[in-house]
Protein backbone atom coordinates (compact mmCIF):
# COMPACT_ATOMS: atom_id res chain seq x y z
CA UNK A 1 0.00 0.00 0.00
CA UNK A 2 1.10 3.54 -0.68
CA UNK A 3 1.25 5.97 2.21
CA UNK A 4 0.26 9.54 1.33
CA UNK A 5 1.35 12.32 3.63
CA UNK A 6 0.40 15.42 1.63
CA UNK A 7 -1.23 16.24 -1.67
CA UNK A 8 -1.18 19.83 -2.97
CA UNK A 9 -4.16 20.29 -5.23
CA UNK A 10 -3.28 23.69 -6.62
CA UNK A 11 -6.35 25.71 -7.52
CA UNK A 12 -8.87 23.40 -5.85
CA UNK A 13 -10.00 24.02 -2.33
CA UNK A 14 -13.01 24.56 -0.13
CA UNK A 15 -14.98 27.58 -1.32
CA UNK A 16 -18.24 29.24 -0.41
CA UNK A 17 -21.30 28.89 -2.60
CA UNK A 18 -20.74 32.37 -4.06
CA UNK A 19 -17.15 31.52 -4.97
CA UNK A 20 -18.22 28.54 -7.09
CA UNK A 21 -19.16 30.99 -9.82
CA UNK A 22 -15.58 32.22 -10.25
CA UNK A 23 -14.51 31.82 -13.88
CA UNK A 24 -10.93 32.14 -15.06
CA UNK A 25 -9.01 31.86 -18.29
CA UNK A 26 -6.99 28.69 -18.84
CA UNK A 27 -4.06 28.30 -16.48
CA UNK A 28 -1.84 25.32 -16.02
CA UNK A 29 0.66 23.05 -17.68
CA UNK A 30 -0.54 21.56 -20.99
CA UNK A 31 -0.85 17.81 -20.61
CA UNK A 32 -1.72 18.18 -16.93
CA UNK A 33 -4.82 20.25 -17.70
CA UNK A 34 -8.07 18.29 -17.73
CA UNK A 35 -9.92 18.01 -21.06
CA UNK A 36 -12.66 20.38 -19.90
CA UNK A 37 -10.11 23.07 -19.07
CA UNK A 38 -7.93 22.70 -22.15
CA UNK A 39 -10.89 22.86 -24.55
CA UNK A 40 -12.51 26.10 -23.31
CA UNK A 41 -11.47 29.73 -23.14
CA UNK A 42 -13.29 30.32 -19.85
CA UNK A 43 -13.47 27.52 -17.34
CA UNK A 44 -14.33 26.69 -13.77
CA UNK A 45 -11.52 25.04 -11.83
CA UNK A 46 -13.00 22.17 -9.92
CA UNK A 47 -11.90 19.36 -7.68
CA UNK A 48 -12.31 17.10 -10.70
CA UNK A 49 -9.77 19.17 -12.67
CA UNK A 50 -7.26 18.75 -9.88
CA UNK A 51 -7.92 15.00 -9.64
CA UNK A 52 -7.09 14.76 -13.36
CA UNK A 53 -3.81 16.66 -12.87
CA UNK A 54 -2.90 14.43 -9.93
CA UNK A 55 -3.68 11.39 -12.10
CA UNK A 56 -1.30 12.65 -14.79
CA UNK A 57 1.36 13.22 -12.12
CA UNK A 58 0.90 9.68 -10.81
CA UNK A 59 0.97 8.31 -14.35
CA UNK A 60 4.33 10.04 -14.86
CA UNK A 61 5.77 9.03 -11.47
CA UNK A 62 4.94 5.36 -11.99
CA UNK A 63 5.79 5.53 -15.73
CA UNK A 64 2.57 3.82 -16.80
CA UNK A 65 1.36 6.07 -19.59
CA UNK A 66 1.92 8.93 -21.96
CA UNK A 67 0.46 12.23 -23.12
CA UNK A 68 -0.41 12.26 -26.82
CA UNK A 69 0.16 15.13 -29.27
CA UNK A 70 -3.26 16.60 -28.44
CA UNK A 71 -2.45 16.71 -24.72
CA UNK A 72 -4.64 13.75 -23.69
CA UNK A 73 -3.23 11.32 -21.12
CA UNK A 74 -3.35 7.56 -21.77
CA UNK A 75 -2.42 4.46 -19.76
CA UNK A 76 0.06 2.22 -21.61
CA UNK A 77 -1.05 -1.37 -20.90
CA UNK A 78 2.40 -2.81 -21.61
CA UNK A 79 3.93 -0.60 -18.89
CA UNK A 80 0.96 -0.86 -16.53
CA UNK A 81 1.16 -4.67 -16.29
CA UNK A 82 4.22 -4.28 -14.03
CA UNK A 83 2.23 -2.44 -11.34
CA UNK A 84 -0.57 -3.17 -8.88
CA UNK A 85 -3.83 -3.42 -10.89
CA UNK A 86 -5.67 -1.41 -8.20
CA UNK A 87 -3.20 1.46 -8.62
CA UNK A 88 -3.57 1.38 -12.40
CA UNK A 89 -7.37 1.33 -12.09
CA UNK A 90 -7.24 4.33 -9.77
CA UNK A 91 -4.97 6.30 -12.10
CA UNK A 92 -7.18 5.36 -15.06
CA UNK A 93 -10.28 6.58 -13.24
CA UNK A 94 -8.53 9.86 -12.43
CA UNK A 95 -7.78 10.33 -16.15
CA UNK A 96 -11.38 9.85 -17.28
CA UNK A 97 -12.19 12.29 -20.07
CA UNK A 98 -15.65 13.00 -18.63
CA UNK A 99 -15.13 14.95 -15.41
CA UNK A 100 -18.25 13.51 -13.77
CA UNK A 101 -16.73 10.00 -13.99
CA UNK A 102 -13.58 10.89 -12.01
CA UNK A 103 -13.29 10.05 -8.30
CA UNK A 104 -13.34 12.78 -5.69
CA UNK A 105 -10.22 13.75 -3.77
CA UNK A 106 -11.54 11.86 -0.75
CA UNK A 107 -12.09 8.74 -2.86
CA UNK A 108 -8.54 9.00 -4.22
CA UNK A 109 -7.11 9.42 -0.73
CA UNK A 110 -9.17 6.49 0.53
CA UNK A 111 -7.82 4.25 -2.24
CA UNK A 112 -4.22 5.32 -1.63
CA UNK A 113 -4.56 4.84 2.11
CA UNK A 114 -5.54 1.15 1.84
Secondary structure, 3 states (H helix, E strand, C coil): CCCCCCCCCCCCCCCCCHHHHCCEECCCCCCCCCHHHHCCCEECCCHHHHHHHHHHHHHHHCCCEEECCCCCEEECHHHHCCCCHHHHHHHHHHCCCCHHHCCCHHHHHHHHCC
